[in-house]
Amino acid sequence: MRYADTMRLFRRIRNFFKPTMEYAGELYASGHFLKAAKILRKHAGNPNACFTLATMYENGQGVRRNVKAALHLYFLSARLGSPHAMLTLGNYMRQGVYMEKRPEGALAMFEAAAATGMPEAQYKAGLYHLHGHVGKKNPEKAFEYFEKAAEQGYPPAQNRLGLLFAGGRGTIQSDEDAVYWYTKAAEQGHGEAMYNLGCMLSGGRGTKRDNKAALKWFREAAKKYG
């Protein structure tokens, strides 16, 4: 048997014994949507399978595009515990995509996903409480969500945490803590944090005045915004 034939046989055997969901994920990632869809349909009780199949129905990948089926699968995936499905539904409810805007539902989805530890969901739940999109403004609750996401390295939350410390909203005012979180976000390329850090440096707030460093961050921020 030739080497190429041997390798083909090896791959067939390997794929036969490989965990089915892992194989489906590889098929999806490599663009073999039709094959992936056939496998995923057999695992409708798996939250990740439901979520992936939902995106395929939404985008018409390997199946005929069907938004109704996609939404059904997103909701099923969310009920099964997928934070990605919860986040997706939260975004759709917030924006009114495929449905009327449902701010209460969006917040519920964001908070459910946030409870699993997803930083993006924690950040979005924080924004809802900060701005009072549902009920009264609650900067203290917002601070809690932003802090959880910031500690996981999520730049938008780090910048927002800096703003709360700088303004004393939801927490004790602290320029030093504001500089700390602006720096964390700026070093990851967050444009607004770069500008905010530059302002702190140029004004000597929470850190020693350093116009040279401030100018550097202003220039970096300018690159972000063209």
C-alpha positions in Angstrom: 0.0 0.0 0.0 1.3 3.4 -0.9 2.1 6.0 1.8 -0.7 8.3 0.6 -3.2 5.5 0.7 -2.1 4.5 4.1 -2.5 8.0 5.4 -6.0 8.3 3.9 -7.0 5.0 5.6 -5.5 6.2 8.9 -7.5 9.5 8.7 -10.7 7.5 8.0 -10.1 5.3 11.0 -9.1 8.2 13.2 -12.3 10.1 12.3 -14.4 7.1 12.9 -13.2 6.8 16.5 -12.8 10.6 17.1 -15.5 12.1 19.4 -18.4 13.0 17.2 -18.8 16.6 18.4 -15.0 17.3 18.0 -15.2 16.0 14.4 -18.2 18.1 13.6 -16.4 21.1 15.0 -13.5 20.4 12.7 -15.8 20.0 9.7 -17.5 23.3 10.5 -14.2 25.1 10.9 -12.9 23.8 7.6 -16.1 24.8 5.7 -17.6 21.4 5.3 -21.0 22.7 6.5 -23.3 20.0 5.0 -21.4 17.1 6.7 -21.2 19.1 10.0 -24.9 19.8 9.9 -25.7 16.1 9.5 -23.7 15.2 12.6 -24.9 18.2 14.7 -28.6 17.3 14.1 -28.0 14.0 15.8 -26.8 15.8 18.9 -29.6 18.3 19.4 -29.4 17.8 23.2 -25.9 19.2 23.3 -25.8 23.0 23.9 -22.8 23.6 21.7 -24.3 21.5 18.9 -27.5 23.5 19.1 -25.6 26.8 19.0 -23.5 25.8 16.0 -26.5 24.4 14.1 -28.4 27.7 14.9 -25.7 29.8 13.3 -25.7 27.5 10.3 -29.5 27.9 9.9 -29.1 31.7 10.4 -26.4 32.0 7.8 -27.5 29.2 5.4 -24.3 27.2 5.8 -24.9 23.6 4.8 -28.6 24.0 5.2 -31.3 26.2 3.7 -31.4 29.5 5.6 -34.2 29.4 8.1 -34.3 32.2 10.7 -37.2 30.6 12.6 -35.3 27.4 13.0 -32.2 29.3 14.0 -34.1 31.2 16.8 -35.6 28.0 18.0 -32.2 26.4 18.3 -30.7 29.5 19.9 -33.4 29.4 22.6 -32.9 25.6 23.0 -29.1 26.1 23.3 -29.6 28.8 25.9 -32.0 26.6 28.0 -29.3 23.9 27.9 -26.8 26.4 29.3 -24.8 27.8 26.4 -23.5 31.3 27.3 -22.9 32.0 23.6 -26.5 31.4 22.8 -27.6 33.6 25.7 -25.3 36.4 24.5 -26.5 36.1 21.0 -30.2 36.2 22.0 -29.4 39.1 24.4 -27.9 41.1 21.5 -30.9 40.3 19.2 -33.4 41.3 21.9 -31.5 44.5 22.6 -31.2 45.5 18.9 -34.6 44.2 17.8 -33.1 41.6 15.3 -35.7 39.0 14.1 -38.0 40.2 16.9 -39.2 43.3 18.6 -36.8 45.0 21.1 -37.1 43.4 24.5 -34.8 45.2 26.9 -35.9 43.1 29.9 -35.3 39.9 28.0 -31.9 41.2 26.8 -30.8 41.9 30.4 -32.0 38.5 31.6 -30.0 36.8 28.8 -26.9 38.9 29.5 -27.1 38.2 33.2 -27.6 34.5 32.7 -24.5 34.4 30.4 -22.6 36.6 32.9 -23.3 34.1 35.6 -21.3 31.5 33.7 -18.3 33.8 33.8 -18.5 35.2 30.2 -16.7 38.7 30.3 -18.5 40.2 27.3 -21.9 39.3 28.9 -20.8 40.7 32.3 -19.8 43.9 30.5 -23.1 44.3 28.7 -25.1 43.5 31.9 -23.0 46.2 33.6 -24.0 48.7 30.9 -27.7 48.0 31.4 -27.4 48.7 35.1 -25.2 51.7 34.6 -27.5 53.5 32.2 -30.8 52.2 33.6 -32.0 50.6 30.4 -34.3 48.4 32.6 -35.4 50.0 35.9 -33.4 52.6 37.8 -29.7 53.3 37.2 -27.6 51.2 39.5 -23.9 52.1 39.2 -23.0 49.9 42.2 -24.3 46.8 40.4 -22.7 48.0 37.2 -19.4 48.3 39.0 -19.6 44.7 40.2 -20.2 43.4 36.6 -17.4 45.6 35.1 -15.0 44.5 37.8 -15.6 40.8 37.1 -15.1 41.3 33.4 -12.1 43.6 33.9 -10.3 41.0 36.1 -10.6 38.5 33.2 -8.8 41.0 30.9 -11.7 42.4 28.9 -10.6 45.8 27.7 -14.0 47.6 27.4 -14.7 46.6 31.0 -11.3 47.8 32.2 -11.8 51.2 30.5 -15.3 51.5 32.0 -14.0 50.5 35.4 -11.5 53.3 35.1 -14.2 55.8 34.3 -16.2 54.7 37.4 -13.1 55.1 39.6 -12.3 58.5 38.1 -15.8 59.8 38.6 -16.5 58.0 41.9 -19.6 56.3 40.5 -20.6 53.0 42.1 -17.4 53.0 44.1 -15.0 55.3 46.1 -13.3 57.8 43.8 -9.7 56.9 43.1 -7.6 58.4 40.4 -4.9 55.8 41.1 -7.3 53.0 40.4 -8.5 54.8 37.3 -5.0 55.0 35.9 -4.4 51.3 36.7 -7.4 50.2 34.7 -7.0 52.6 31.9 -3.4 51.3 31.5 -4.6 47.7 31.5 -7.0 48.5 28.7 -4.7 50.8 26.7 -2.0 48.2 26.7 -4.4 45.9 24.9 -5.2 48.5 22.2 -8.4 50.0 23.5 -8.6 53.5 21.9 -10.8 55.3 24.4 -8.6 54.0 27.3 -5.5 55.3 25.5 -7.1 58.8 25.4 -8.3 58.6 29.0 -4.8 57.5 30.1 -3.3 60.4 28.2 -5.6 62.8 30.0 -4.6 61.4 33.4 -0.9 61.7 32.6 -1.1 65.2 31.2 -3.1 66.4 34.2 -1.0 64.5 36.8 -4.1 62.7 38.1 -3.4 59.5 39.9 0.1 59.5 38.6 3.1 61.8 38.1 2.5 64.3 35.4 4.2 63.1 32.2 3.5 65.1 29.1 5.8 62.9 26.9 3.9 59.7 27.9 0.6 61.5 27.5 1.5 62.6 24.0 2.4 59.0 23.2 -1.0 57.7 24.3 -2.9 60.5 22.5 -1.1 59.6 19.3 -1.9 55.9 19.7 -5.5 56.8 20.3 -5.6 59.0 17.2 -4.4 56.0 15.1 -7.4 54.1 16.4 -9.8 56.7 15.2 -8.1 57.7 12.0 
